Amino acid sequence: MQISYGSDKNGLLCGYLFQDGAPGVPVNLTDAAAWLRSETPKGAADFVWLHFNLSDAAAEACIRKQLDAVPEFFEALHEGSRSTRIEDAHDTLIAVVNDVAYEFAFDPAEIATLWLNVAPHMAISARSHPLRSIDRMRDAVKNGKPLASSVAFLNQLLHEQGDVLVRIVRETTLQVDAIEDKFLVGRLQNRRADLGKLRRVLVRLQRLLAPEPGALFRLLRLPPPWISEHDLEELRQATEEFSLTIRDMSELKERIKLLQEEIAAQVSEQTNQSVFTLTMVTVLALPINIVAGLLGMNVGGIPLAQHPDGFEVIVAIIVVFTAFAAWYVYRQKK
């Protein structure tokens, strides 16, 4: 067979043929299509994996023309809803898997989608942007990792994605710990925006990555007949591990929410203290400002103008009124 690896004119990023439990052999699209159409007996676990780049305009057309993908796969490529799911379509598994971009920097915009068409002897994956889990799978296969079946490929991909999510949760936890430590010592500064960004990322990840329970339940209850019991159990375990990671992500999101509420309460308390201090200064300065304004009019009849102790009398009046104003404001606060 002609060996080809990487993106080509058909939008194929990589292709591998797996036979007899051996490591995958690189193939191009033409050789893969010929192997799928050949009358040569194929083992129950033999399959070919083809990974496409949908940003190449020729990729979808080549899949339609040369590969036997079910119509539901192309419908999934164009539908608006991209929530994670795995469903059975004419004894073919159609999976929509959301993952993070390869250079993920906790930006909600860096979450992209991977589409899969998994049949007994063929696994098609397609994406528009580089993704961590599928690239890790690609590197593992390139380095000689064998895959026992096309469903084993799907299970391994889910495990890789689960590892990526665990790493995201771990990194997010470290960031939240650092922000919480700074909050406790009063050095938070302008980190509230960071918490909001982290929470938005977790909310979107949870919304997109949590598998749809209905489709998954139907698949596990009535799987396609070609899926072995071992692969089905592995799929069940992969989805359970995935669900545990999503639960950890939900708990971390609630922790961020509580931290945001504590920060908001602290900021509100600081604001109230500042307003109270400003009110005290204004009230304490009010008597002297009134008296100074009245006595500074320079008109006839100003009281105590000729009195030898007039200044002391005015100061005493101001002190009395200022003390009364301070007592009144303090009483209102209590």
Salt bridges, closest charged atoms under 4 A:
GLU60 OE2 - ARG64 NH2 3.13
GLU60 OE2 - HIS78 NE2 2.77
GLU72 OE2 - HIS90 NE2 3.08
GLU79 OE2 - ARG85 NH2 2.04
GLU87 OE2 - ARG85 NE 3.58
GLU160 OE1 - ARG136 NE 3.18
ASP177 OD1 - ARG255 NH2 2.36
GLU180 OE1 - ARG255 NH2 2.64
ASP194 OD2 - ARG191 NE 2.51
GLU233 OE1 - ARG236 NH1 2.77
GLU241 OE1 - HIS159 ND1 3.14
